C-alpha cells in the first residue's frame, strides 16, 4: 500500500464497511493486486498476495507501536486498517466471482465438472475465511 492509500483507508471505519456491504465493487477489477498464488500445504490458496499481506502486517506493526504514545489514535487507526482489510477481502471475493461469471458468459454449455470446480473454489474461499 502506498501512503495515499493508507491515508484514505484511515478515514474509513468498520462501521463504514458495514454500511457499504450492499454496494458492488466495480473498482475491484481495476485495483486487482492478486495473482494466482501457490496453494498452501493444506491445499488452500492465501487470501491475499504475499506482498499485500506483508504490507498489511507492516502497517499493523506501525499502528501497534504507536499505541504507547497515542493510544486513542492507535485504536482509531486499527479500526480503519481492519476496515480496509475487510474491504480488500470483499474485493478479492468480487474478483473471483467476476472471473467465474466471465467464464460462464462465454458459453451456455457449462459442464458439471466446471460447476464442481467452481463450488470447490467457493468452499476453499469459505474455509479460508473461517480459519483466519
Secondary structure, 3 states (H helix, E strand, C coil): CCHHHHHHHHCCCHHHHHHCCCCCCCHHHHCCCCCCCCECCCCCECCCCHHHHHHHHHHHHHHHHHCCCCHHHHHHHHHHHHHHHHHHHHHHHHHHHHHHHHHHHCCCCCCHHHHHHHHHHHHHHHHHHHHC
